[in-house]
Amino acid sequence: MKVNVVDHPLVKHKLTIMRQTDTGPKEFRELLKEITLLIAYEATRHIEIFETEIETPLETTKGYYINDKDVVIVPILRAGLGMADGILQLLPNASVGHIGIYRDPKTLEAIEYYSKLPSLKQTSQIFVLDPMLATGVSSVKAIEIVKEHGGKKIVLVTLIASPEGVRVVNEHCPDVIIYTASLDRKLNDKGYILPGLGDAGDRLFRTK
C-alpha cells in the first residue's frame, strides 16, 4: 500500500478527541480544521518552489516562494467542507472547487450529483479532500472528475483511511499521493471504518 501517515503527536492527540462519542460538533469542526492544517503541512512538502532575489536589512540574498494561485482545493461534499479552511489557512490564494458525491447505501457505488471546478492546468497542484477514505469509491470518482477537467498533479488528503480504501485508490489512481492522519483496521459490513469515528458529515453538521 502506498500511503503517507502523518503520525505527529499533535495529530494523534487531536484525532483521539475527535473519535470520542461525546465530542460535539463545535469541537469536532475545530479539530478537523486543525488536523487538516497539520496534514497539509506534510502534504505540501513536495510542492514546487521558485527562486527569487530579496533584500534583507543587511544584504541581498536568495529567497523562495510558492505559487499558491496555482493550487486548487477540491473538497468532496459534504464532509470535505470541514477540511477546506485548514488548507486555505496555509494557502490563502488557492482556488476552491466542489464535487458532490454520495455513496449508494445498497450498492456502495459512488454517485455524482454536483461538480463545479475552477480552470485546471497541467501545472496546477490539486488537493482532493475526503475525511473518511472508506471503500475508496468516492475518492476515486472525485479524482476521475478532476482528471476529466485536466488535473494532473493530485494529492488526496484524508483524516482516516481504511486499508481497503487505500488499495482501491492505489489500484485505480496509482499516480495520486495519499496523506492521512490514521490508517485504521478495516471496514465493517456496511462500509464504515473501524474503529473510525462514525459518519464525519453527520458529526460535523449534527444531521443525526
Secondary structure, DSSP 8 states (H G I E B T S, - for coil): ---EE---HHHHHHHHHHHSTT--HHHHHHHHHHHHHHHHHHHTTT---EEEEEE-SS-EEEEEE--GGGEEEEEEETTTHHHHHHHHHH-TT-EE-EEEEEE-TTT--EEEEEEE-----TT-EEEEE-SEESSSHHHHHHHHHHHHTT--EEEEEEEEE-HHHHHHHHHH-TT-EEEEEEE-SEE-TTS-EESS-S-HHHHHHT--
